[in-house]
Amino acid sequence: MKRLILEMGSGNDLYGMNYTKAAIRALDNALHHSSLTLFRALDIPHSDMQVKVTIGVQDPDQVDIAQLAAHIPRGQPDITVTFGGQNIKDPETDSCAVIASCAVEAFVPINARDWVVRS
């Protein structure tokens, strides 16, 4: 498998301290940076694509991975939630804004030796 796509995104939940909501927003942000016309151009089925998603938040156990997987429109998802992101405290209300970071990688089954790059 070769990685063809790497996109990053960020998302937040400003008032509810909902880590899943922030993670979904980060994932959506990363996905909206991509247009996968490459698959059509190379006649590679989207179902052959492996999609690796890495989410960083301050409390990884609070993220619902099934909800994240439901937001991946194509391919075979592999989701990892790890410590990262940020919590920004509001001293006046004693609440936190949750900020999630996301990386989305798309891998396809190609052999680099089958391709020729011409300049």
C-alpha positions as CSV (number, residue, x, y, z in Angstrom):
1,M,0.0,0.0,0.0
2,K,1.2,3.5,-0.9
3,R,0.1,6.6,0.8
4,L,-1.3,9.0,-1.8
5,I,-3.1,11.5,0.4
6,L,-2.3,13.3,3.6
7,E,-4.7,16.0,4.9
8,M,-4.9,17.7,8.3
9,G,-7.7,19.4,10.0
10,S,-8.8,20.9,13.3
11,G,-12.1,21.2,15.1
12,N,-13.5,22.4,18.3
13,D,-16.4,22.3,20.8
14,L,-16.4,25.7,22.4
15,Y,-19.1,25.1,25.1
16,G,-20.0,21.5,25.7
17,M,-16.6,19.9,26.3
18,N,-17.7,17.2,23.8
19,Y,-14.5,15.4,22.5
20,T,-16.5,13.5,19.9
21,K,-18.0,16.6,18.4
22,A,-14.6,18.3,18.3
23,A,-13.1,15.2,16.7
24,I,-15.8,14.9,14.0
25,R,-15.3,18.6,13.2
26,A,-11.6,18.1,12.8
27,L,-12.2,15.0,10.6
28,D,-14.7,16.9,8.4
29,N,-12.3,19.8,8.2
30,A,-9.5,17.5,6.9
31,L,-11.9,15.7,4.5
32,H,-13.1,19.0,3.0
33,H,-9.5,19.7,1.9
34,S,-9.5,16.7,-0.4
35,S,-10.9,15.9,-3.8
36,L,-10.2,12.3,-4.7
37,T,-10.4,12.7,-8.5
38,L,-7.2,10.7,-8.6
39,F,-9.1,7.5,-8.1
40,R,-11.3,8.0,-11.1
41,A,-8.4,9.1,-13.2
42,L,-6.4,6.0,-12.4
43,D,-9.4,3.7,-12.4
44,I,-8.9,2.7,-8.7
45,P,-12.1,1.7,-6.8
46,H,-12.6,3.8,-3.7
47,S,-13.3,0.6,-1.9
48,D,-9.7,-0.4,-2.3
49,M,-8.6,2.7,-0.4
50,Q,-7.5,2.3,3.2
51,V,-8.2,5.5,5.3
52,K,-6.1,6.0,8.4
53,V,-7.4,8.6,10.7
54,T,-5.5,9.9,13.7
55,I,-7.3,12.2,16.1
56,G,-5.5,14.1,18.9
57,V,-7.5,15.3,22.0
58,Q,-6.7,15.8,25.6
59,D,-9.0,12.9,26.7
60,P,-8.9,10.2,24.0
61,D,-11.3,7.9,26.0
62,Q,-14.1,10.4,25.5
63,V,-14.2,10.0,21.7
64,D,-16.8,7.7,20.2
65,I,-14.9,6.0,17.4
66,A,-18.0,4.6,15.8
67,Q,-19.4,8.1,15.3
68,L,-16.1,9.1,13.6
69,A,-16.2,6.1,11.3
70,A,-19.7,7.1,10.2
71,H,-18.2,10.3,8.8
72,I,-15.7,8.6,6.5
73,P,-17.4,8.6,3.1
74,R,-15.2,6.1,1.2
75,G,-12.7,3.4,1.8
76,Q,-11.8,1.2,4.8
77,P,-11.3,3.3,7.9
78,D,-8.7,2.6,10.6
79,I,-9.1,5.2,13.4
80,T,-6.7,5.9,16.2
81,V,-7.4,8.5,19.0
82,T,-4.4,9.6,20.9
83,F,-3.4,12.3,23.4
84,G,-3.1,15.7,21.7
85,G,-5.1,18.7,20.9
86,Q,-5.8,21.3,23.5
87,N,-8.2,22.2,26.2
88,I,-8.5,26.0,26.7
89,K,-9.9,26.9,30.1
90,D,-12.2,29.9,30.6
91,P,-11.3,31.1,34.1
92,E,-14.6,33.1,34.4
93,T,-16.9,30.1,33.7
94,D,-14.5,27.2,34.7
95,S,-15.4,25.5,31.4
96,C,-13.1,24.4,28.6
97,A,-13.0,24.7,24.9
98,V,-11.9,21.4,23.4
99,I,-9.7,21.6,20.3
100,A,-9.0,18.4,18.3
101,S,-6.4,17.8,15.6
102,C,-6.8,15.3,12.8
103,A,-4.7,13.7,10.2
104,V,-6.3,11.7,7.4
105,E,-4.1,9.4,5.2
106,A,-5.3,7.5,2.2
107,F,-3.5,4.4,1.0
108,V,-4.0,2.5,-2.2
109,P,-2.7,-0.8,-3.4
110,I,-0.3,0.3,-6.1
111,N,3.2,-0.7,-7.0
112,A,5.5,2.3,-7.5
113,R,7.4,0.3,-10.1
114,D,4.2,0.3,-12.3
115,W,4.4,4.0,-12.7
116,V,6.7,6.3,-14.7
117,V,7.2,9.9,-13.8
118,R,8.1,12.2,-16.7
119,S,9.3,15.7,-16.4
